[in-house]
Amino acid sequence: MLPGSIQISGETLSSAEVRDICAGLRENSVRLLSLRGCRLSERDFGHVCRGVAESRSLAQLNLNLGIVSNINRVKQLAEALKTNRSVQSLFLHGSPLTDAGLALLNPALSIHPSLVALDLGDCMLGDEGINLICGLLPPDGAKSGLKELTLSANPGVTSKGWGRLAIAVAHSSQLRVLNLDYNPLGDQVAGMLAVAVASSRTLEVLDLEGTGLTNQSAQTLLDMVENYPTALRTLILAENNISPELQQQISDLLSEGEGEEEEETEAREVTAREKNPWICQNNSSSQMVLMTSGLGDSLLAETEM
């Protein structure tokens, strides 16, 4: 376990354990709190929320797998986030949030000064929920917004909702990672997303695993990568009806773009060193291009799904 972290999975928490957790939060000694799939009373959940509100050190909060199980808990979490200023990454994957719950939580999310990563996968969201999420992707630096967004497995969203999200992604000045895996998107939505990726100056990772795509989608994505400059470095297309040949062509083109960017960066560094010999060289490693595997490192890598 990392220093400054509390990670408990799938256990029933006693009141004494919750008191210890809250003490750590109040003492600002906890940076990561993961209670994934744990069971605790309504009273103890309220205590945890008050601890989150008071903490100035908490950066990552994992309440995955049904901890936020009713509207009352959503309200308590929202109140905590209105006071908290430190949480950067919030995981609510597998919570029965629904659009109504997100509407209660959204005001706190939209004004939070530090939040950059949000996981709302498998939260029973629909089009109204997507409309709220679009507000967390402000255009052109109008205000701070999300850099990493997970919306996996929300089959209640229609093509209209995904189309609205695509528009928001196209104009977002900050979003770098978008996970839409295991949604029934189909080729029509994939075409909208291709336009969004071509327009975005920041999106580096797009996960479309298991989204009902065919070679038609792959050809559209191939044309986008081939003909338009894009920040995209990782495209995940596993578990779709797409030929290996098309996947390989897309992968090769993304790899070429990464190589060209590295050459340009090296040239700029050489020029800078020639102008100022005291500048030290930065040996940074490039991102991997993945077609059929996971995302690798994200902004704030989650402890457990």
VENWOCOR-V53022 format. One record per residue. N is the residue number from 1. RES is the residue in one small letter. SS is DSSP state (@ for helix, = for strand, . for the rest). Layout:
# VENWOCOR-V53022
N:RES:SS + N:RES:SS
This chain:
# VENWOCOR-V53022
1:m:. + 2:l:. + 3:p:. + 4:g:. + 5:s:= + 6:i:= + 7:q:= + 8:i:. + 9:s:. + 10:g:. + 11:e:. + 12:t:= + 13:l:. + 14:s:. + 15:s:@ + 16:a:@ + 17:e:@ + 18:v:@ + 19:r:@ + 20:d:@ + 21:i:@ + 22:c:@ + 23:a:@ + 24:g:@ + 25:l:@ + 26:r:@ + 27:e:. + 28:n:. + 29:s:. + 30:v:. + 31:r:. + 32:l:= + 33:l:= + 34:s:= + 35:l:. + 36:r:. + 37:g:. + 38:c:. + 39:r:= + 40:l:. + 41:s:. + 42:e:@ + 43:r:@ + 44:d:@ + 45:f:@ + 46:g:@ + 47:h:@ + 48:v:@ + 49:c:@ + 50:r:@ + 51:g:@ + 52:v:@ + 53:a:@ + 54:e:@ + 55:s:. + 56:r:. + 57:s:. + 58:l:. + 59:a:. + 60:q:= + 61:l:= + 62:n:= + 63:l:. + 64:n:. + 65:l:. + 66:g:. + 67:i:. + 68:v:. + 69:s:. + 70:n:. + 71:i:@ + 72:n:@ + 73:r:@ + 74:v:@ + 75:k:@ + 76:q:@ + 77:l:@ + 78:a:@ + 79:e:@ + 80:a:@ + 81:l:@ + 82:k:@ + 83:t:@ + 84:n:. + 85:r:. + 86:s:. + 87:v:. + 88:q:. + 89:s:= + 90:l:= + 91:f:= + 92:l:. + 93:h:. + 94:g:. + 95:s:. + 96:p:. + 97:l:. + 98:t:@ + 99:d:@ + 100:a:@ + 101:g:@ + 102:l:@ + 103:a:@ + 104:l:@ + 105:l:@ + 106:n:@ + 107:p:@ + 108:a:@ + 109:l:@ + 110:s:@ + 111:i:@ + 112:h:. + 113:p:. + 114:s:. + 115:l:. + 116:v:. + 117:a:= + 118:l:= + 119:d:= + 120:l:. + 121:g:. + 122:d:. + 123:c:. + 124:m:. + 125:l:. + 126:g:. + 127:d:@ + 128:e:@ + 129:g:@ + 130:i:@ + 131:n:@ + 132:l:@ + 133:i:@ + 134:c:@ + 135:g:. + 136:l:. + 137:l:. + 138:p:. + 139:p:= + 140:d:. + 141:g:. + 142:a:. + 143:k:. + 144:s:. + 145:g:. + 146:l:. + 147:k:. + 148:e:= + 149:l:= + 150:t:= + 151:l:. + 152:s:. + 153:a:. + 154:n:. + 155:p:. + 156:g:. + 157:v:. + 158:t:. + 159:s:@ + 160:k:@ + 161:g:@ + 162:w:@ + 163:g:@ + 164:r:@ + 165:l:@ + 166:a:@ + 167:i:@ + 168:a:@ + 169:v:@ + 170:a:@ + 171:h:@ + 172:s:= + 173:s:. + 174:q:. + 175:l:. + 176:r:. + 177:v:= + 178:l:= + 179:n:= + 180:l:. + 181:d:. + 182:y:. + 183:n:. + 184:p:. + 185:l:. + 186:g:@ + 187:d:@ + 188:q:@ + 189:v:@ + 190:a:@ + 191:g:@ + 192:m:@ + 193:l:@ + 194:a:@ + 195:v:@ + 196:a:@ + 197:v:@ + 198:a:@ + 199:s:@ + 200:s:. + 201:r:. + 202:t:. + 203:l:. + 204:e:. + 205:v:= + 206:l:= + 207:d:= + 208:l:. + 209:e:. + 210:g:. + 211:t:. + 212:g:. + 213:l:. + 214:t:= + 215:n:@ + 216:q:@ + 217:s:@ + 218:a:@ + 219:q:@ + 220:t:@ + 221:l:@ + 222:l:@ + 223:d:@ + 224:m:@ + 225:v:@ + 226:e:@ + 227:n:@ + 228:y:. + 229:p:. + 230:t:. + 231:a:. + 232:l:. + 233:r:. + 234:t:= + 235:l:= + 236:i:= + 237:l:. + 238:a:. + 239:e:. + 240:n:. + 241:n:= + 242:i:. + 243:s:. + 244:p:@ + 245:e:@ + 246:l:@ + 247:q:@ + 248:q:@ + 249:q:@ + 250:i:@ + 251:s:@ + 252:d:@ + 253:l:@ + 254:l:@ + 255:s:@ + 256:e:@ + 257:g:@ + 258:e:@ + 259:g:@ + 260:e:@ + 261:e:@ + 262:e:@ + 263:e:@ + 264:e:@ + 265:t:@ + 266:e:@ + 267:a:@ + 268:r:@ + 269:e:@ + 270:v:@ + 271:t:@ + 272:a:@ + 273:r:@ + 274:e:@ + 275:k:@ + 276:n:. + 277:p:. + 278:w:. + 279:i:. + 280:c:. + 281:q:. + 282:n:. + 283:n:. + 284:s:. + 285:s:. + 286:s:. + 287:q:. + 288:m:. + 289:v:. + 290:l:. + 291:m:. + 292:t:. + 293:s:. + 294:g:. + 295:l:. + 296:g:. + 297:d:. + 298:s:. + 299:l:. + 300:l:. + 301:a:. + 302:e:. + 303:t:. + 304:e:. + 305:m:.
